[in-house]
Amino acid sequence: MASLAAGSPPRDRSDPRVSPARPSDTGDLNGSAPALLVTAEFDLLGPEGERYAGRLRKAGALVDHVDVPKADHGYDGTDADRAREICAVIARDVRQTVGTGAGEADWPRDPVADSGSRGLRRRGGVADGGTPRDRAASRAGGAPDGRPGVSLSREPRPSGPPCPFVELAPGTRR
């Protein structure tokens, strides 16, 4: 979304689908889906990300906020290692939210804590406890294991990078 905002005509930047954290947007985010927000330390749109994180946190929808240090907007297109780390964070949160155990042994328990020298920084999420999946189910009024409409394959994922955009075809990487 931020890349759309950076290259959009000024009239389009007020569209919440282009920039959900524009300064003039004060809409209520209560009832929003659980959110993982990833920001980059040197991104010119960083202040928008911080505002959005604050609004999501206030609504109880911010599951996690991860900041990628020494990175600028679009880092994930030029740094495959960081892209894989962030994809592992995203995959973990999606897996916890929807409750699939597929490939669980292959994934780090906490990719942010396990990021080593790259030092991804957790900026914080909701403080109400439980897993993202438990919080999402509670917010939706359902039980974590009985949520309708969620279906993910339970087949083990193939070996290779956790992000489809870094794998051009099976067995090849860019």
C-alpha positions in Angstrom: 0.0 0.0 0.0 2.8 2.4 0.9 4.4 1.9 -2.5 1.1 2.8 -4.1 0.9 5.9 -2.1 4.5 7.0 -3.0 3.7 6.7 -6.7 0.1 7.9 -6.7 -1.3 11.2 -7.8 -2.1 13.5 -4.8 -5.9 13.0 -5.4 -5.5 9.2 -4.9 -3.5 9.4 -1.7 -6.6 10.2 0.3 -8.0 6.8 -0.7 -7.7 4.5 2.4 -6.9 1.5 0.1 -3.8 3.5 -1.1 -2.7 4.9 2.3 -4.6 3.6 5.4 -2.7 5.8 7.7 -2.9 9.2 6.1 -2.9 12.0 8.7 -6.5 13.0 8.0 -7.8 9.5 8.6 -9.3 9.3 12.0 -11.9 6.6 11.3 -12.7 4.0 13.9 -10.7 0.8 13.5 -12.7 -1.2 16.1 -13.6 -4.6 14.6 -10.6 -4.6 12.3 -9.0 -8.0 11.5 -5.9 -8.9 13.5 -3.0 -7.0 11.9 0.7 -7.5 11.7 2.4 -4.3 10.7 5.9 -4.3 9.2 7.8 -1.0 8.9 11.3 -0.1 7.7 13.5 2.2 9.8 14.4 4.6 7.0 11.1 4.6 5.0 9.8 8.1 4.3 6.4 6.7 5.0 7.5 5.5 8.5 5.4 8.2 10.3 2.3 6.9 8.6 3.1 3.4 9.7 3.6 4.6 13.3 0.2 6.4 13.2 -1.5 3.3 11.8 0.1 1.1 14.5 -1.2 3.4 17.1 -4.7 3.3 15.7 -4.6 -0.5 15.4 -3.3 -0.8 18.9 -6.1 1.4 20.3 -8.6 -0.8 18.5 -7.0 -3.9 19.9 -6.2 -5.2 16.4 -2.4 -4.9 16.4 -1.1 -8.4 16.9 2.5 -7.4 16.3 4.6 -4.5 14.9 8.0 -5.3 13.5 10.5 -2.7 12.4 13.3 -3.6 9.9 16.4 -1.7 11.0 18.6 0.1 8.5 16.1 -0.6 5.7 14.2 1.7 3.4 11.0 1.4 1.5 11.1 -1.6 -0.9 14.0 -3.4 0.9 12.2 -6.7 0.4 12.8 -6.4 -3.3 16.5 -6.0 -3.0 17.4 -8.0 0.1 16.3 -11.6 -0.2 17.5 -12.6 3.2 15.5 -9.9 5.0 12.5 -10.7 2.8 12.7 -14.3 3.9 12.9 -13.3 7.5 9.9 -11.0 7.3 8.0 -13.7 5.4 8.7 -16.1 8.2 7.3 -13.6 10.7 4.2 -13.2 8.5 3.8 -17.0 8.0 4.1 -17.6 11.8 1.4 -15.0 12.6 -0.9 -16.3 9.8 -0.4 -19.9 11.0 -1.1 -19.0 14.6 -4.2 -16.9 13.6 -5.8 -19.6 11.4 -4.6 -22.6 13.4 -2.7 -24.6 10.8 0.2 -26.8 11.9 1.5 -27.4 8.4 5.3 -27.4 8.3 5.5 -26.2 11.9 8.8 -27.9 12.6 10.4 -26.0 9.7 9.6 -22.6 11.0 11.3 -20.7 13.8 9.1 -20.2 16.9 9.8 -16.5 17.0 11.5 -15.3 13.8 12.0 -11.8 15.3 13.9 -13.2 18.3 15.7 -15.6 16.0 16.7 -13.0 13.4 20.3 -12.8 14.7 22.5 -10.1 13.3 19.8 -8.6 11.1 18.1 -7.6 14.4 14.4 -7.3 13.4 12.8 -5.2 16.2 9.5 -6.0 17.7 7.6 -2.7 18.3 4.7 -4.3 20.2 1.2 -5.5 19.7 -1.8 -6.0 21.8 -1.2 -6.8 25.4 -4.3 -8.9 26.1 -2.4 -12.3 26.0 -3.0 -15.4 24.1 -1.9 -16.2 20.6 -3.0 -14.1 17.6 -5.3 -17.0 16.7 -7.0 -16.9 20.1 -7.4 -13.2 20.0 -8.9 -13.3 16.5 -11.3 -16.0 17.4 -12.4 -14.2 20.5 -12.9 -11.0 18.6 -15.0 -12.9 16.0 -17.0 -14.6 18.7 -15.9 -18.1 17.8 -13.6 -20.8 19.2 -10.1 -21.0 17.8 -10.6 -24.5 16.4 -14.1 -23.9 15.1 -13.9 -20.8 13.0 -15.9 -21.1 9.8 -14.5 -20.1 6.4 -10.8 -20.8 7.2 -9.2 -23.5 5.2 -5.5 -24.0 4.7 -3.7 -27.1 3.4 -2.2 -29.2 6.1 0.3 -30.7 3.7 3.9 -30.0 4.6 5.3 -27.0 2.7 8.0 -27.8 0.1 11.5 -27.0 1.0 12.8 -23.6 -0.1 12.1 -20.0 0.8 9.0 -19.2 2.9 7.9 -16.5 0.4 6.5 -17.4 -3.0 7.8 -14.1 -4.5 11.4 -15.2 -4.0 10.8 -18.5 -5.8 10.3 -18.1 -9.5 9.6 -21.8 -10.2 9.9 -24.9 -8.0 13.6 -25.2 -7.1 14.7 -21.8 -8.5 15.3 -18.6 -6.6 16.1 -15.1 -7.6 
